Amino acid sequence: MKINTKIVLSSSAVFLGILGISLSFFPQEISLFLNLQAASFLFLQVMGALYFGFAMVNWMVKGSTIGGIYNRPIAIGNFSHFAIGALALIKYATKEMDSIPILIFTAAYTVFAIIFGLIVFTHPLNQT
């Protein structure tokens, strides 16, 4: 199975970019939506910067060979982020099954975790 890393990195860049911009520019609205305290605004903005930075890295490297030993730090960083995020979201989603946004984020993180896991542990030049 050949994974088109350009599509994966582009889609993850768009996903993370939307999250990053949303968190950076709308922390108060997101805090209200998530029922968070006012002190979380700064945390959400910093988290938005992190998401946006990660999105830029993915966007800039999307045309490169990724997988196996090629661009391993990018692949490992994405895999770690999405796998740990997916596990945390799955744990939370099992308690909050009625929250559609949480279920959507859980699904997205799980799909990206699986795909980046395949990218990390598959050599791109051995695929036919």
Rosetta blueprint (number, residue, H / E / L):
1 M L
2 K L
3 I L
4 N L
5 T H
6 K H
7 I H
8 V H
9 L H
10 S H
11 S H
12 S H
13 A H
14 V H
15 F H
16 L H
17 G H
18 I H
19 L H
20 G H
21 I H
22 S H
23 L H
24 S H
25 F H
26 F L
27 P H
28 Q H
29 E H
30 I H
31 S H
32 L H
33 F H
34 L L
35 N L
36 L L
37 Q L
38 A L
39 A L
40 S H
41 F H
42 L H
43 F H
44 L H
45 Q H
46 V H
47 M H
48 G H
49 A H
50 L H
51 Y H
52 F H
53 G H
54 F H
55 A H
56 M H
57 V H
58 N H
59 W H
60 M H
61 V H
62 K L
63 G L
64 S L
65 T L
66 I L
67 G E
68 G L
69 I L
70 Y E
71 N L
72 R H
73 P H
74 I H
75 A H
76 I H
77 G H
78 N H
79 F H
80 S H
81 H H
82 F H
83 A H
84 I H
85 G H
86 A H
87 L H
88 A H
89 L H
90 I H
91 K H
92 Y H
93 A H
94 T L
95 K L
96 E L
97 M L
98 D L
99 S L
100 I H
101 P H
102 I H
103 L H
104 I H
105 F H
106 T H
107 A H
108 A H
109 Y H
110 T H
111 V H
112 F H
113 A H
114 I H
115 I H
116 F H
117 G H
118 L H
119 I H
120 V H
121 F L
122 T L
123 H L
124 P H
125 L H
126 N H
127 Q L
128 T L
